[in-house]
Amino acid sequence: MKDLLTFIAKMLVDNPDEVSVEERETDTEIILELRVAKEDMGKVIGKQGRIAKAIRAVIKASNHDPNKKAVVDIMD
């Protein structure tokens, strides 16, 4: 999932070298923290958060662990 999120984010932004994804796991969640350049934040979030919602839906659908929820956090 980390690789998928990295790929999607790099395709959306103007500064793909500044994209980073950190993955953390808890007992119930897989948390993916996405960081992009400040000027690319709007491209990742989209109008009214539509791009962010679409990214979260794709990551949620790609989750193969039925016992853990996939969560995407877009960090400042």
MMTF fields as JSON, N, C-alpha, C and O atoms, coordinates in Angstrom:
{
  "mmtfVersion": "1.0.0",
  "mmtfProducer": "UNKNOWN",
  "numBonds": 303,
  "numAtoms": 304,
  "numGroups": 76,
  "numChains": 1,
  "numModels": 1,
  "chainsPerModel": [1],
  "groupsPerChain": [76],
  "chainIdList": ["A"],
  "bondAtomList": [4, 2, 8, 6, 12, 10, 16, 14, 20, 18, 24, 22, 28, 26, 32, 30, 36, 34, 40, 38, 44, 42, 48, 46, 52, 50, 56, 54, 60, 58, 64, 62, 68, 66, 72, 70, 76, 74, 80, 78, 84, 82, 88, 86, 92, 90, 96, 94, 100, 98, 104, 102, 108, 106, 112, 110, 116, 114, 120, 118, 124, 122, 128, 126, 132, 130, 136, 134, 140, 138, 144, 142, 148, 146, 152, 150, 156, 154, 160, 158, 164, 162, 168, 166, 172, 170, 176, 174, 180, 178, 184, 182, 188, 186, 192, 190, 196, 194, 200, 198, 204, 202, 208, 206, 212, 210, 216, 214, 220, 218, 224, 222, 228, 226, 232, 230, 236, 234, 240, 238, 244, 242, 248, 246, 252, 250, 256, 254, 260, 258, 264, 262, 268, 266, 272, 270, 276, 274, 280, 278, 284, 282, 288, 286, 292, 290, 296, 294, 300, 298],
  "bondOrderList": [1, 1, 1, 1, 1, 1, 1, 1, 1, 1, 1, 1, 1, 1, 1, 1, 1, 1, 1, 1, 1, 1, 1, 1, 1, 1, 1, 1, 1, 1, 1, 1, 1, 1, 1, 1, 1, 1, 1, 1, 1, 1, 1, 1, 1, 1, 1, 1, 1, 1, 1, 1, 1, 1, 1, 1, 1, 1, 1, 1, 1, 1, 1, 1, 1, 1, 1, 1, 1, 1, 1, 1, 1, 1, 1],
  "groupList": [{"groupName": "MET", "atomNameList": ["N", "CA", "C", "O"], "elementList": ["N", "C", "C", "O"], "formalChargeList": [0, 0, 0, 0], "bondAtomList": [1, 0, 2, 1, 3, 2], "bondOrderList": [1, 1, 2], "singleLetterCode": "M", "chemCompType": "L-PEPTIDE LINKING"}, {"groupName": "LYS", "atomNameList": ["N", "CA", "C", "O"], "elementList": ["N", "C", "C", "O"], "formalChargeList": [0, 0, 0, 0], "bondAtomList": [1, 0, 2, 1, 3, 2], "bondOrderList": [1, 1, 2], "singleLetterCode": "K", "chemCompType": "L-PEPTIDE LINKING"}, {"groupName": "ASP", "atomNameList": ["N", "CA", "C", "O"], "elementList": ["N", "C", "C", "O"], "formalChargeList": [0, 0, 0, 0], "bondAtomList": [1, 0, 2, 1, 3, 2], "bondOrderList": [1, 1, 2], "singleLetterCode": "D", "chemCompType": "L-PEPTIDE LINKING"}, {"groupName": "LEU", "atomNameList": ["N", "CA", "C", "O"], "elementList": ["N", "C", "C", "O"], "formalChargeList": [0, 0, 0, 0], "bondAtomList": [1, 0, 2, 1, 3, 2], "bondOrderList": [1, 1, 2], "singleLetterCode": "L", "chemCompType": "L-PEPTIDE LINKING"}, {"groupName": "THR", "atomNameList": ["N", "CA", "C", "O"], "elementList": ["N", "C", "C", "O"], "formalChargeList": [0, 0, 0, 0], "bondAtomList": [1, 0, 2, 1, 3, 2], "bondOrderList": [1, 1, 2], "singleLetterCode": "T", "chemCompType": "L-PEPTIDE LINKING"}, {"groupName": "PHE", "atomNameList": ["N", "CA", "C", "O"], "elementList": ["N", "C", "C", "O"], "formalChargeList": [0, 0, 0, 0], "bondAtomList": [1, 0, 2, 1, 3, 2], "bondOrderList": [1, 1, 2], "singleLetterCode": "F", "chemCompType": "L-PEPTIDE LINKING"}, {"groupName": "ILE", "atomNameList": ["N", "CA", "C", "O"], "elementList": ["N", "C", "C", "O"], "formalChargeList": [0, 0, 0, 0], "bondAtomList": [1, 0, 2, 1, 3, 2], "bondOrderList": [1, 1, 2], "singleLetterCode": "I", "chemCompType": "L-PEPTIDE LINKING"}, {"groupName": "ALA", "atomNameList": ["N", "CA", "C", "O"], "elementList": ["N", "C", "C", "O"], "formalChargeList": [0, 0, 0, 0], "bondAtomList": [1, 0, 2, 1, 3, 2], "bondOrderList": [1, 1, 2], "singleLetterCode": "A", "chemCompType": "L-PEPTIDE LINKING"}, {"groupName": "VAL", "atomNameList": ["N", "CA", "C", "O"], "elementList": ["N", "C", "C", "O"], "formalChargeList": [0, 0, 0, 0], "bondAtomList": [1, 0, 2, 1, 3, 2], "bondOrderList": [1, 1, 2], "singleLetterCode": "V", "chemCompType": "L-PEPTIDE LINKING"}, {"groupName": "ASN", "atomNameList": ["N", "CA", "C", "O"], "elementList": ["N", "C", "C", "O"], "formalChargeList": [0, 0, 0, 0], "bondAtomList": [1, 0, 2, 1, 3, 2], "bondOrderList": [1, 1, 2], "singleLetterCode": "N", "chemCompType": "L-PEPTIDE LINKING"}, {"groupName": "PRO", "atomNameList": ["N", "CA", "C", "O"], "elementList": ["N", "C", "C", "O"], "formalChargeList": [0, 0, 0, 0], "bondAtomList": [1, 0, 2, 1, 3, 2], "bondOrderList": [1, 1, 2], "singleLetterCode": "P", "chemCompType": "L-PEPTIDE LINKING"}, {"groupName": "GLU", "atomNameList": ["N", "CA", "C", "O"], "elementList": ["N", "C", "C", "O"], "formalChargeList": [0, 0, 0, 0], "bondAtomList": [1, 0, 2, 1, 3, 2], "bondOrderList": [1, 1, 2], "singleLetterCode": "E", "chemCompType": "L-PEPTIDE LINKING"}, {"groupName": "SER", "atomNameList": ["N", "CA", "C", "O"], "elementList": ["N", "C", "C", "O"], "formalChargeList": [0, 0, 0, 0], "bondAtomList": [1, 0, 2, 1, 3, 2], "bondOrderList": [1, 1, 2], "singleLetterCode": "S", "chemCompType": "L-PEPTIDE LINKING"}, {"groupName": "ARG", "atomNameList": ["N", "CA", "C", "O"], "elementList": ["N", "C", "C", "O"], "formalChargeList": [0, 0, 0, 0], "bondAtomList": [1, 0, 2, 1, 3, 2], "bondOrderList": [1, 1, 2], "singleLetterCode": "R", "chemCompType": "L-PEPTIDE LINKING"}, {"groupName": "GLY", "atomNameList": ["N", "CA", "C", "O"], "elementList": ["N", "C", "C", "O"], "formalChargeList": [0, 0, 0, 0], "bondAtomList": [1, 0, 2, 1, 3, 2], "bondOrderList": [1, 1, 2], "singleLetterCode": "G", "chemCompType": "PEPTIDE LINKING"}, {"groupName": "GLN", "atomNameList": ["N", "CA", "C", "O"], "elementList": ["N", "C", "C", "O"], "formalChargeList": [0, 0, 0, 0], "bondAtomList": [1, 0, 2, 1, 3, 2], "bondOrderList": [1, 1, 2], "singleLetterCode": "Q", "chemCompType": "L-PEPTIDE LINKING"}, {"groupName": "HIS", "atomNameList": ["N", "CA", "C", "O"], "elementList": ["N", "C", "C", "O"], "formalChargeList": [0, 0, 0, 0], "bondAtomList": [1, 0, 2, 1, 3, 2], "bondOrderList": [1, 1, 2], "singleLetterCode": "H", "chemCompType": "L-PEPTIDE LINKING"}],
  "groupTypeList": [0, 1, 2, 3, 3, 4, 5, 6, 7, 1, 0, 3, 8, 2, 9, 10, 2, 11, 8, 12, 8, 11, 11, 13, 11, 4, 2, 4, 11, 6, 6, 3, 11, 3, 13, 8, 7, 1, 11, 2, 0, 14, 1, 8, 6, 14, 1, 15, 14, 13, 6, 7, 1, 7, 6, 13, 7, 8, 6, 1, 7, 12, 9, 16, 2, 10, 9, 1, 1, 7, 8, 8, 2, 6, 0, 2],
  "groupIdList": [1, 2, 3, 4, 5, 6, 7, 8, 9, 10, 11, 12, 13, 14, 15, 16, 17, 18, 19, 20, 21, 22, 23, 24, 25, 26, 27, 28, 29, 30, 31, 32, 33, 34, 35, 36, 37, 38, 39, 40, 41, 42, 43, 44, 45, 46, 47, 48, 49, 50, 51, 52, 53, 54, 55, 56, 57, 58, 59, 60, 61, 62, 63, 64, 65, 66, 67, 68, 69, 70, 71, 72, 73, 74, 75, 76],
  "secStructList": [7, 2, 2, 2, 2, 2, 2, 2, 2, 2, 2, 2, 7, 1, 7, 4, 4, 4, 7, 3, 3, 3, 3, 3, 3, 7, 1, 1, 3, 3, 3, 3, 3, 3, 3, 7, 7, 4, 4, 4, 2, 2, 2, 2, 2, 7, 4, 4, 4, 2, 2, 2, 2, 2, 2, 2, 2, 2, 2, 2, 2, 2, 7, 7, 7, 6, 6, 1, 3, 3, 3, 3, 3, 3, 3, 7],
  "xCoordList": [0.809, 0.0, 0.857, 0.497, 1.989, 2.876, 3.364, 3.394, 3.738, 4.209, 3.104, 3.358, 1.9, 0.762, 0.489, 0.296, 0.472, 0.233, 1.348, 1.081, 2.572, 3.701, 3.555, 3.759, 3.207, 3.025, 1.918, 2.107, 0.776, -0.354, 0.036, -0.228, 0.651, 1.02, 2.034, 1.927, 3.014, 4.037, 3.444, 3.943, 2.401, 1.758, 0.946, 0.712, 0.52, -0.326, 0.448, -0.052, 1.634, 2.338, 3.36, 3.736, 3.802, 4.849, 6.245, 7.208, 6.358, 7.653, 7.644, 7.536, 7.757, 7.67, 8.807, 8.664, 9.934, 11.055, 10.759, 11.412, 9.78, 9.46, 8.309, 7.842, 7.863, 6.799, 7.419, 8.4, 6.846, 7.294, 6.081, 5.114, 6.166, 5.087, 5.707, 6.651, 5.165, 5.58, 4.421, 3.272, 4.73, 3.699, 3.886, 4.979, 2.795, 2.788, 1.638, 0.61, 1.812, 0.738, 0.41, 1.287, -0.883, -1.353, -2.1, -2.076, -2.753, -3.493, -4.674, -5.065, -5.241, -6.458, -6.324, -7.24, -5.196, -5.059, -3.689, -2.682, -3.685, -2.455, -2.523, -3.378, -1.629, -1.664, -0.571, 0.606, -0.969, -0.035, -0.01, -1.03, 1.15, 1.301, 1.942, 3.092, 1.206, 1.67, 2.147, 1.439, 3.359, 3.906, 4.29, 4.934, 3.886, 4.243, 4.735, 4.615, 5.292, 5.733, 4.517, 3.396, 4.757, 3.667, 2.861, 1.635, 3.555, 2.86, 2.064, 1.239, 2.299, 1.565, 0.395, -0.34, 0.217, -0.822, -2.215, -3.015, -2.497, -3.803, -4.063, -5.209, -3.023, -3.181, -3.518, -4.228, -3.013, -3.271, -4.643, -5.301, -5.065, -6.358, -7.494, -8.526, -7.321, -8.348, -9.466, -9.546, -10.332, -11.466, -12.404, -12.825, -12.713, -13.592, -13.116, -13.918, -11.806, -11.239, -11.526, -11.377, -11.931, -12.31, -11.138, -11.292, -9.975, -8.805, -8.389, -8.087, -8.374, -8.011, -8.974, -8.547, -10.267, -11.253, -11.024, -11.149, -10.688, -10.435, -9.186, -9.175, -8.146, -6.915, -7.227, -6.795, -7.973, -8.331, -9.157, -8.984, -10.05, -10.879, -10.026, -10.246, -9.06, -8.177, -7.333, -7.19, -6.776, -5.947, -6.796, -6.363, -7.991, -8.901, -9.227, -9.274, -9.453, -9.775, -8.576, -8.752, -7.37, -6.177, -5.727, -4.785, -6.38, -6.034, -6.41, -7.564, -5.416, -5.647, -5.839, -6.09, -5.722, -5.858, -7.254, -7.527, -8.132, -9.5, -9.609, -10.631, -8.556, -8.585, -8.084, -8.177, -7.547, -6.995, -7.58, -7.791, -7.832, -8.382, -7.227, -6.313, -7.265, -6.232, -6.641, -7.759, -5.715, -5.983, -4.883, -3.699, -5.287, -4.323, -4.419, -5.479, -3.303, -3.218, -2.343, -1.199, -2.877, -2.096, -1.541, -2.283, -0.232, 0.427, 0.85, 1.106, 0.92, 1.392, 2.889, 3.469],
  "yCoordList": [-1.189, 0.0, 1.259, 2.267, 1.192, 2.341, 2.702, 3.876, 1.704, 1.944, 2.508, 3.386, 2.02, 2.508, 3.977, 4.781, 4.331, 5.716, 6.625, 7.738, 6.171, 6.954, 7.196, 8.314, 6.164, 6.279, 7.277, 8.15, 7.151, 8.042, 9.494, 10.386, 9.726, 11.083, 11.694, 12.866, 10.9, 11.419, 11.789, 12.699, 11.108, 11.43, 12.725, 13.373, 13.107, 14.288, 15.59, 16.656, 15.527, 16.734, 17.229, 16.514, 18.481, 19.07, 18.731, 18.758, 18.416, 18.095, 16.65, 16.428, 15.665, 14.268, 13.832, 12.857, 14.549, 14.18, 14.479, 13.929, 15.345, 15.714, 14.89, 15.176, 13.884, 13.003, 11.956, 11.307, 11.797, 10.728, 10.122, 10.81, 8.824, 8.099, 7.264, 6.506, 7.416, 6.59, 5.689, 6.126, 4.439, 3.467, 3.036, 2.649, 3.11, 2.648, 1.677, 1.802, 0.715, -0.246, -0.264, -0.209, -0.343, -0.581, -1.91, -2.615, -2.248, -3.507, -3.513, -4.566, -2.331, -2.267, -1.45, -1.444, -0.758, 0.137, 0.056, -0.245, 0.332, 0.584, 2.057, 2.46, 2.857, 4.301, 4.694, 4.406, 5.354, 5.843, 7.362, 8.015, 7.926, 9.372, 9.903, 9.583, 10.709, 11.273, 12.696, 13.521, 12.974, 14.334, 14.756, 14.004, 15.973, 16.545, 17.972, 18.51, 18.579, 19.972, 20.856, 20.539, 21.956, 22.851, 23.333, 23.417, 23.648, 24.145, 23.06, 23.376, 21.805, 20.693, 20.205, 19.313, 20.774, 20.307, 20.376, 19.453, 21.454, 21.603, 20.565, 20.167, 20.118, 19.103, 17.74, 16.943, 17.485, 16.204, 16.201, 15.163, 17.355, 17.432, 17.631, 16.969, 18.531, 18.776, 19.662, 19.956, 20.083, 20.926, 20.135, 19.026, 20.724, 20.126, 18.739, 17.919, 18.478, 17.223, 16.019, 14.879, 16.259, 15.142, 14.227, 13.006, 14.806, 13.985, 13.167, 11.979, 13.796, 13.082, 11.928, 10.839, 12.158, 11.089, 9.947, 8.778, 10.283, 9.253, 8.446, 7.224, 9.121, 8.424, 7.474, 6.321, 7.957, 7.107, 5.904, 4.811, 6.086, 4.978, 3.923, 2.727, 4.351, 3.402, 2.628, 1.411, 3.318, 2.652, 1.689, 0.581, 2.116, 1.244, -0.017, -1.11, 0.126, -1.022, -1.952, -3.151, -1.413, -2.239, -2.942, -3.735, -2.666, -3.288, -4.773, -5.129, -5.628, -7.076, -7.689, -8.888, -6.867, -7.375, -7.039, -5.882, -8.025, -7.744, -7.323, -6.78, -7.574, -7.243, -5.836, -5.375, -5.145, -3.813, -2.832, -3.153, -1.64, -0.57, 0.265, 0.629, 0.57, 1.407, 2.871, 3.248, 3.697, 5.112, 5.916, 5.628, 6.947, 7.839, 9.201, 9.828, 9.648, 10.977, 11.85, 11.499, 12.984, 13.932, 14.951, 15.726, 14.935, 15.745, 17.092, 17.232, 18.104, 19.431, 19.436, 20.471],
  "zCoordList": [0.0, 0.0, 0.0, -0.608, 0.684, 0.737, -0.668, -1.036, -1.437, -2.805, -3.689, -4.513, -3.527, -4.306, -3.986, -4.898, -2.715, -2.319, -2.822, -3.274, -2.75, -3.256, -4.751, -5.224, -5.492, -6.94, -7.282, -8.129, -6.631, -6.901, -6.6, -7.406, -5.468, -5.066, -6.028, -6.389, -6.44, -7.367, -8.72, -9.382, -9.136, -10.417, -10.328, -11.348, -9.136, -8.964, -8.772, -9.132, -8.223, -7.788, -8.808, -9.736, -8.609, -9.445, -8.936, -9.702, -7.658, -7.033, -6.519, -5.313, -7.421, -6.972, -6.046, -5.308, -6.083, -5.212, -3.746, -2.859, -3.482, -2.112, -1.518, -0.415, -2.241, -1.738, -0.825, -1.187, 0.355, 1.25, 1.95, 2.275, 2.167, 2.834, 3.95, 3.729, 5.135, 6.268, 6.656, 6.716, 6.917, 7.275, 8.722, 9.134, 9.489, 10.88, 11.042, 10.376, 11.922, 12.18, 13.666, 14.527, 13.927, 15.282, 15.253, 14.244, 16.339, 16.383, 15.417, 14.913, 15.16, 14.347, 13.067, 12.245, 12.885, 11.74, 11.079, 11.719, 9.795, 9.05, 8.673, 7.885, 9.23, 9.036, 8.056, 8.274, 6.971, 5.971, 6.059, 5.842, 6.376, 6.497, 5.227, 4.928, 4.484, 3.219, 3.439, 4.017, 2.969, 3.026, 1.612, 0.879, 1.239, -0.06, 0.173, 1.273, -0.886, -0.784, -0.498, -0.895, 0.191, 0.588, -0.622, -0.56, -1.723, -2.911, -3.641, -4.498, -3.317, -3.933, -3.091, -3.513, -1.919, -1.003, -1.647, -1.495, -2.353, -2.994, -4.062, -4.27, -4.742, -5.786, -5.19, -5.803, -4.015, -3.365, -2.678, -2.601, -2.188, -1.509, -2.504, -2.399, -3.468, -4.472, -3.954, -2.762, -4.876, -4.485, -3.59, -3.919, -2.469, -1.468, -1.025, -0.579, -1.151, -0.689, -1.574, -1.134, -2.805, -3.685, -4.034, -4.059, -4.301, -4.638, -3.414, -3.533, -2.248, -1.016, -0.757, -0.374, -0.962, -0.769, -1.748, -1.383, -2.993, -4.001, -3.654, -3.801, -3.197, -2.783, -1.635, -1.641, -0.655, 0.495, 0.056, 0.596, -0.911, -1.398, -2.092, -1.902, -2.891, -3.585, -2.583, -2.702, -1.602, -0.592, 0.239, 0.554, 0.587, 1.35, 0.556, 1.12, -0.748, -1.595, -1.778, -1.995, -1.692, -1.886, -0.608, -0.641, 0.505, 1.779, 1.75, 1.511, 1.996, 1.958, 3.338, 3.464, 4.366, 5.727, 6.256, 6.574, 6.353, 6.797, 8.263, 8.684, 9.034, 10.456, 10.762, 11.9, 9.739, 9.958, 8.954, 7.784, 9.443, 8.62, 8.062, 8.802, 6.763, 6.145, 6.274, 5.923, 6.785, 7.006, 6.335, 6.507, 5.55, 4.914, 5.593, 5.607, 6.153, 6.763, 5.878, 5.59, 5.447, 4.662, 5.644, 6.247, 5.791, 6.809, 6.249, 5.053, 7.154, 6.76, 6.587, 6.255]
}
